């Protein structure tokens, strides 16, 4: 456990394993997780009481909050009252996401949903005023955050996300049946189809590998992920004259899927540092993704995966996947390299140390 005289109090609600678990490896720092099992008002009241008690009973140099939402607003207000500087952690481009949602609901004349995202934008602006710095999950998001906030670049630091080792080494360990013949080669995408940029990515993957699927009936493409755009993809897939694309929708315990597959592919046009790409690496899968957002920070091209630009080089994603399908030994070697990479660079202890060092740099800069 890392020991230092600089102590962080982390507040989070979303995916606590990405922030709370690494912070727990740092001696003197602590994480408080919002209890979402409680009623809406009660959970925030309990959280505020817990924060004030913790600050009064300990010696914390800063509060880090995960997100520029209502939780972020309450933490920034708490920081003002207790005179504790607040650093905000960002996992994605919330400015672009809010902008796209406002435009979508305006065009749909869904004014209730529009009002919700206008309010979210106002809240994020207030949080921005109270933050002394930011932790982002990728260099790409760091540059966007600097542009949007006008923050000094030394007050925006990058800390990647952690990933747990996949406990399911073999398909037989998962108790999950995909009802696919063992002789088939399986390409997997795991994504969140609530977001248009990820929906567009899946559609581009389908178009890229469609000739491959038409030519090779022994190759299967699986798409796992729920959201409002799932029905659009289902409708499109039904219109194709091929039967080796399977849509699973939302999958609980999705890590059980990876051992059943041979290759992971992922395309997205608005992402921070996609967790699913880390999860695929932790399972030892070779990965093929587009060269955008935070993805180049997860893959060393040609070593532990492939980065392609399907817009300027059509067919490059298909060619990379075919190369891996045709050379199982090379695919296994690349998958092993990906697994080794995340075990070294993305374990809780390493991310905790990176988090601690980066927040300390921000606080040193503002003093």
C-alpha positions as CSV (number, residue, x, y, z in Angstrom):
1,X,0.0,0.0,0.0
2,X,1.3,3.4,-1.0
3,X,2.1,5.7,2.0
4,X,2.1,9.5,1.8
5,X,1.1,12.6,3.8
6,X,-1.2,13.7,1.0
7,X,-4.7,12.4,1.5
8,X,-7.6,12.2,-1.0
9,X,-11.3,11.8,-0.2
10,X,-13.0,10.4,-3.3
11,X,-16.8,10.6,-3.8
12,X,-18.4,8.5,-6.5
13,X,-21.6,6.8,-7.5
14,X,-21.0,5.4,-11.0
15,X,-18.8,2.3,-11.4
16,X,-17.0,2.6,-8.0
17,X,-14.5,-0.2,-9.0
18,X,-13.0,2.3,-11.5
19,X,-12.1,4.8,-8.8
20,X,-12.9,3.6,-5.3
21,X,-10.9,0.4,-5.5
22,X,-7.7,2.1,-6.7
23,X,-8.0,4.8,-4.1
24,X,-8.2,2.2,-1.3
25,X,-4.7,1.1,-2.2
26,X,-3.4,4.5,-1.1
27,X,-2.8,4.8,2.6
28,X,-4.6,7.7,4.2
29,X,-7.1,8.2,1.4
30,X,-10.7,7.1,1.4
31,X,-13.6,6.6,-0.9
32,X,-17.3,7.2,-0.2
33,X,-19.8,5.6,-2.6
34,X,-23.3,6.9,-3.0
35,X,-25.8,4.3,-1.8
36,X,-28.2,4.1,-4.8
37,X,-30.4,1.5,-2.9
38,X,-31.8,4.4,-0.8
39,X,-34.6,6.7,-2.0
40,X,-33.4,9.7,-4.1
41,X,-33.5,12.5,-1.5
42,X,-32.4,10.3,1.4
43,X,-29.3,8.9,-0.3
44,X,-28.0,12.4,-1.0
45,X,-28.7,13.6,2.6
46,X,-26.9,10.5,4.0
47,X,-24.0,11.1,1.6
48,X,-23.6,14.8,2.7
49,X,-23.7,13.8,6.4
50,X,-21.1,11.1,5.7
51,X,-18.8,13.6,3.8
52,X,-19.0,16.2,6.6
53,X,-18.3,13.6,9.2
54,X,-15.4,12.2,7.3
55,X,-13.8,15.6,6.6
56,X,-14.2,16.7,10.3
57,X,-12.6,13.4,11.5
58,X,-9.7,13.2,9.1
59,X,-7.1,15.3,7.5
60,X,-7.9,15.4,3.8
61,X,-6.1,17.7,1.3
62,X,-8.7,17.5,-1.4
63,X,-12.0,16.0,-2.5
64,X,-12.2,14.2,-5.8
65,X,-15.7,13.7,-7.3
66,X,-16.5,11.4,-10.1
67,X,-18.6,13.4,-12.6
68,X,-20.0,16.9,-13.3
69,X,-23.6,16.0,-12.3
70,X,-25.8,16.5,-9.2
71,X,-23.3,14.6,-7.2
72,X,-20.5,16.9,-8.5
73,X,-22.7,19.9,-7.6
74,X,-23.2,18.8,-4.0
75,X,-19.5,18.0,-3.6
76,X,-18.4,21.4,-5.0
77,X,-20.8,23.1,-2.5
78,X,-19.4,21.0,0.3
79,X,-15.9,21.9,-0.8
80,X,-16.8,25.6,-0.6
81,X,-18.3,25.2,2.9
82,X,-15.3,23.2,4.3
83,X,-12.7,25.1,2.3
84,X,-11.5,21.9,0.7
85,X,-10.4,22.1,-3.0
86,X,-12.4,19.9,-5.3
87,X,-11.0,18.0,-8.3
88,X,-13.4,16.5,-10.9
89,X,-12.8,13.2,-12.6
90,X,-14.2,12.8,-16.1
91,X,-14.7,9.6,-17.9
92,X,-16.2,11.0,-21.1
93,X,-16.9,14.2,-23.1
94,X,-20.0,15.4,-21.2
95,X,-20.1,18.6,-23.2
96,X,-20.6,16.8,-26.5
97,X,-22.9,14.3,-25.0
98,X,-25.2,17.0,-23.5
99,X,-25.1,19.0,-26.7
100,X,-26.2,16.0,-28.8
101,X,-29.0,15.1,-26.4
102,X,-30.3,18.7,-26.4
103,X,-30.3,18.8,-30.2
104,X,-31.9,15.3,-30.4
105,X,-34.8,16.1,-28.0
106,X,-35.3,19.5,-29.6
107,X,-35.7,17.9,-33.0
108,X,-38.0,15.3,-31.5
109,X,-40.0,18.0,-29.7
110,X,-39.5,16.0,-26.5
111,X,-39.4,19.1,-24.3
112,X,-39.4,17.3,-21.0
113,X,-36.3,15.4,-21.9
114,X,-34.8,18.5,-23.4
115,X,-35.4,20.4,-20.1
116,X,-33.6,17.5,-18.3
117,X,-30.4,18.0,-20.4
118,X,-30.6,21.8,-20.2
119,X,-30.6,21.4,-16.4
120,X,-27.6,18.9,-16.7
121,X,-25.7,21.4,-18.7
122,X,-26.4,24.2,-16.2
123,X,-25.2,21.9,-13.3
124,X,-22.0,20.9,-15.2
125,X,-21.3,24.7,-15.7
126,X,-21.6,25.3,-12.0
127,X,-19.4,22.4,-11.1
128,X,-16.9,23.7,-13.6
129,X,-16.8,27.0,-11.8
130,X,-16.0,25.3,-8.5
131,X,-13.4,22.8,-9.7
132,X,-9.7,23.5,-9.2
133,X,-8.7,20.8,-11.7
134,X,-9.6,17.7,-13.6
135,X,-8.6,14.1,-13.8
136,X,-9.4,12.6,-17.3
137,X,-9.1,9.0,-18.5
138,X,-7.2,9.8,-21.7
139,X,-5.0,12.4,-23.3
140,X,-7.7,12.9,-25.9
141,X,-10.2,13.8,-23.3
142,X,-7.6,16.0,-21.5
143,X,-7.2,18.2,-24.6
144,X,-11.0,18.5,-25.0
145,X,-11.4,19.4,-21.3
146,X,-8.7,22.1,-21.5
147,X,-10.5,23.6,-24.5
148,X,-13.9,23.5,-22.9
149,X,-12.9,24.8,-19.4
150,X,-10.0,27.0,-20.2
151,X,-8.2,25.3,-17.4
152,X,-4.4,25.4,-17.2
153,X,-3.0,22.3,-18.8
154,X,-1.0,21.4,-15.7
155,X,-4.3,21.3,-13.7
156,X,-5.7,18.6,-16.0
157,X,-4.0,15.3,-15.5
158,X,-4.6,11.9,-17.1
159,X,-5.2,8.7,-15.1
160,X,-6.3,5.7,-17.0
161,X,-9.0,3.3,-15.8
162,X,-8.3,0.0,-14.0
163,X,-9.5,-3.4,-15.0
164,X,-9.9,-6.6,-13.0
165,X,-8.4,-9.8,-14.2
166,X,-11.1,-11.9,-15.9
167,X,-11.9,-14.8,-13.6
168,X,-13.3,-16.9,-16.5
169,X,-10.2,-18.3,-18.1
170,X,-12.1,-20.9,-20.2
171,X,-15.5,-21.0,-21.8
172,X,-16.4,-24.0,-19.5
173,X,-15.9,-21.7,-16.5
174,X,-18.7,-19.3,-17.5
175,X,-21.9,-21.4,-17.4
176,X,-22.8,-19.3,-20.5
177,X,-24.0,-20.9,-23.6
178,X,-24.0,-18.9,-26.9
179,X,-25.5,-21.8,-28.8
180,X,-22.8,-21.6,-31.4
181,X,-20.9,-24.5,-32.8
182,X,-17.4,-25.0,-31.4
183,X,-15.9,-25.0,-34.9
184,X,-17.1,-21.4,-35.5
185,X,-14.8,-18.4,-35.1
186,X,-16.4,-15.7,-33.1
187,X,-15.9,-11.9,-33.4
188,X,-17.3,-9.9,-30.5
189,X,-18.4,-6.3,-29.9
190,X,-19.5,-5.1,-26.5
191,X,-21.0,-1.6,-26.5
192,X,-23.6,0.7,-25.1
193,X,-26.3,1.4,-27.7
194,X,-27.7,4.3,-25.8
195,X,-25.2,6.5,-27.5
196,X,-25.4,7.5,-31.2
197,X,-21.6,7.6,-31.7
198,X,-21.4,3.9,-30.5
199,X,-24.4,2.9,-32.6
200,X,-22.7,4.5,-35.7
201,X,-19.6,2.5,-34.8
202,X,-21.4,-0.8,-34.7
203,X,-23.0,0.0,-38.1
204,X,-19.6,0.7,-39.6
205,X,-18.2,-2.6,-38.2
206,X,-21.1,-4.5,-39.8
207,X,-20.5,-2.8,-43.2
208,X,-16.7,-3.4,-42.9
209,X,-16.9,-7.1,-42.1
210,X,-20.1,-8.0,-44.1
211,X,-18.1,-9.3,-47.1
212,X,-16.1,-11.5,-44.6
213,X,-19.3,-12.9,-43.0
214,X,-20.9,-13.5,-46.4
215,X,-17.8,-15.4,-47.6
216,X,-17.2,-17.4,-44.4
217,X,-20.2,-19.1,-42.8
218,X,-17.9,-20.4,-40.1
219,X,-17.3,-16.8,-38.8
220,X,-19.9,-15.4,-36.4
221,X,-20.3,-11.8,-35.3
222,X,-21.8,-11.2,-31.9
223,X,-23.0,-7.8,-30.7
224,X,-23.7,-7.4,-27.0
225,X,-25.2,-4.2,-25.6
226,X,-28.6,-2.6,-25.0
227,X,-30.0,0.8,-25.5
228,X,-32.4,2.8,-27.7
229,X,-30.4,2.1,-30.9
230,X,-30.6,-1.7,-30.5
231,X,-33.9,-1.9,-32.4
232,X,-32.4,0.0,-35.4
233,X,-29.5,-2.5,-35.7
234,X,-31.9,-5.4,-35.3
235,X,-34.0,-4.1,-38.1
236,X,-31.0,-3.5,-40.4
237,X,-29.5,-7.0,-39.7
238,X,-32.8,-8.6,-40.6
239,X,-32.7,-6.9,-43.9
240,X,-29.3,-8.5,-44.7
241,X,-29.2,-11.9,-46.5
242,X,-26.8,-13.4,-43.9
243,X,-27.5,-15.3,-40.7
244,X,-24.2,-15.1,-38.8
245,X,-24.8,-11.9,-37.0
246,X,-26.2,-12.3,-33.5
247,X,-27.5,-9.5,-31.3
248,X,-27.7,-10.4,-27.6
249,X,-29.0,-7.1,-26.2
250,X,-27.9,-6.2,-22.7
251,X,-25.8,-9.0,-21.1
252,X,-25.4,-9.2,-17.3
253,X,-21.9,-10.3,-16.2
254,X,-20.6,-9.5,-19.7
255,X,-17.1,-10.7,-18.7
256,X,-18.4,-14.2,-19.2
257,X,-18.7,-13.6,-22.9
258,X,-15.1,-13.0,-23.7
259,X,-13.7,-16.5,-23.2
260,X,-16.2,-17.8,-25.8
261,X,-14.9,-15.5,-28.5
262,X,-11.8,-15.2,-30.6
263,X,-11.4,-11.6,-31.6
264,X,-12.8,-8.3,-30.1
265,X,-13.6,-5.4,-32.3
266,X,-14.8,-2.0,-31.3
267,X,-15.5,1.3,-33.2
268,X,-16.8,4.4,-31.5
269,X,-16.6,8.1,-32.4
270,X,-17.1,9.6,-28.9
271,X,-15.3,7.8,-26.0
272,X,-13.0,8.5,-23.2
273,X,-11.1,5.3,-22.5
274,X,-13.5,2.4,-23.2
275,X,-13.8,-0.1,-20.4
276,X,-14.8,-2.9,-22.8
277,X,-11.5,-2.7,-24.6
278,X,-9.7,-3.2,-21.3
279,X,-12.0,-6.1,-20.4
280,X,-11.2,-7.8,-23.8
281,X,-7.5,-7.4,-23.1
282,X,-7.9,-8.8,-19.6
283,X,-9.5,-11.9,-21.2
284,X,-6.6,-12.3,-23.6
285,X,-8.4,-11.4,-26.7
286,X,-6.7,-9.7,-29.7
287,X,-8.4,-6.3,-30.3
288,X,-9.1,-4.4,-33.5
289,X,-10.5,-0.8,-33.0
290,X,-10.6,2.5,-34.8
291,X,-7.8,5.0,-34.2
292,X,-9.9,7.6,-32.3
293,X,-10.7,9.1,-28.9
294,X,-8.7,7.3,-26.1
295,X,-8.3,4.0,-28.1
296,X,-4.7,4.7,-29.2
297,X,-3.8,4.9,-25.5
298,X,-5.0,1.3,-25.0
299,X,-3.4,-0.4,-28.0
300,X,0.2,-0.6,-29.2
301,X,-0.6,-1.1,-32.9
302,X,0.6,-4.4,-34.2
303,X,1.8,-5.5,-30.8
304,X,-1.2,-6.0,-28.6
305,X,-3.9,-5.2,-31.1
306,X,-4.6,-3.2,-34.3
307,X,-5.7,0.4,-34.7
308,X,-7.4,1.3,-38.1
309,X,-8.9,4.3,-39.7
310,X,-11.9,2.9,-41.6
311,X,-12.9,6.4,-42.9
312,X,-9.7,7.1,-44.8
313,X,-8.8,3.4,-45.3
314,X,-12.0,1.4,-46.0
315,X,-11.5,-2.3,-45.5
316,X,-8.7,-1.9,-43.0
317,X,-10.7,-3.3,-40.1
318,X,-11.9,-6.2,-42.2
319,X,-8.3,-7.0,-43.3
320,X,-7.0,-6.9,-39.7
321,X,-9.7,-9.2,-38.5
322,X,-9.1,-11.6,-41.4
323,X,-5.4,-11.6,-40.6
324,X,-6.1,-12.7,-37.0
325,X,-8.7,-15.3,-38.1
326,X,-6.2,-16.8,-40.5
327,X,-3.3,-16.9,-38.1
328,X,-4.5,-18.3,-34.8
329,X,-0.9,-18.4,-33.3
330,X,-0.4,-14.7,-34.1
331,X,-3.8,-13.9,-32.7
332,X,-3.0,-15.8,-29.4
333,X,0.3,-13.9,-29.2
334,X,-1.3,-10.5,-29.6
335,X,-4.0,-11.5,-27.1
336,X,-1.4,-12.5,-24.5
337,X,0.4,-9.2,-25.1
338,X,-2.8,-7.3,-24.4
339,X,-3.4,-9.3,-21.2
340,X,0.1,-8.6,-20.0
341,X,-0.2,-4.9,-20.7
342,X,-3.3,-4.4,-18.7
343,X,-2.1,-6.6,-15.8
344,X,0.9,-4.3,-15.6
345,X,-0.5,-0.9,-16.4
346,X,-4.2,-1.1,-15.4
347,X,-4.2,-2.9,-12.0
348,X,-5.7,-1.2,-9.0
349,X,-2.4,-0.5,-7.3
350,X,-0.8,1.2,-10.3
351,X,-3.9,3.3,-11.0
352,X,-4.1,4.2,-7.3
353,X,-0.5,5.5,-7.4
354,X,-1.2,7.4,-10.7
355,X,-4.3,8.9,-9.2
356,X,-2.5,10.0,-6.0
357,X,0.4,11.5,-7.9
358,X,-1.8,13.3,-10.5
359,X,-4.1,14.9,-7.9
360,X,-1.1,16.0,-5.9
361,X,0.3,17.7,-9.0
362,X,-2.9,19.6,-9.4
363,X,-3.0,20.8,-5.8
364,X,0.7,21.8,-6.0
365,X,0.0,23.9,-9.1
366,X,-2.8,25.9,-7.5
367,X,-1.0,26.7,-4.3
